[in-house]
């Protein structure tokens, strides 16, 4: 499928300021926003995902927010289908698509394609979840390193979602994740899905990002993250669900289970979010199409977008 509307991509680590800048760009370039966040798809998971408010979504039309229940499996294959459908609608309205978020796999899948094995296999996933509980992450990571050394090297033992995904792909398809990625690269060589696209990344000095992450983590507690997780648990969404193992949610679950005090939870939340931001930057840094800007360089970024996509006619 060829996307006919102009496409702006805005990525970067968590808490760098993507949401604020995305609204400014959306208003300047007549955009609708397509969320590229693996957690904002879930209904009822608002505070821990830093989801735009209803007022903000009324200001700029958003896609791919609140489209799944917390116990649904939402993967990159489904994201690609949903994102392309959203961009088709955006093109029909003669608008610009602004894709923004921090899920690097979604960006890669959208621009480089997917292989069939990326679809979830519920039975295999349930078996692996049971093994995770019984054997622990370290044992499964050793197994992944044996099966697929390249995937084992790039996936941190604590990255439960991708750890399980690597094993799931192998036990579903009989082929490693790395092998299928390479096959897809060869199949997709020379393919152009987006005739007009500008990919931008936001970053800021390391210490500034660390402070912003700490501030955001504290704000999430003040806004009611723990109460949000209580409501989810009361609605039947248990802490074993993949969505409830995401950053913020697994921390609140461990607090509610009596494992941590609130102070311990906050300390670990800040630490894990900083680690996650580091992994995000590692992922995005591998994308040679991204053009990087400091988080406060709005005018410079807008000028670059205008020149690349609109021949200087907008902005």
Beta strands, then each sheet from edge to edge (+ up, - down):
strand 1: 7-12
strand 2: 31-35
strand 3: 62-63
strand 4: 96-101
strand 5: 197-203
strand 6: 291-294
sheet 1: 3+ 2+ 4+ 1+ 5+ 6+
end
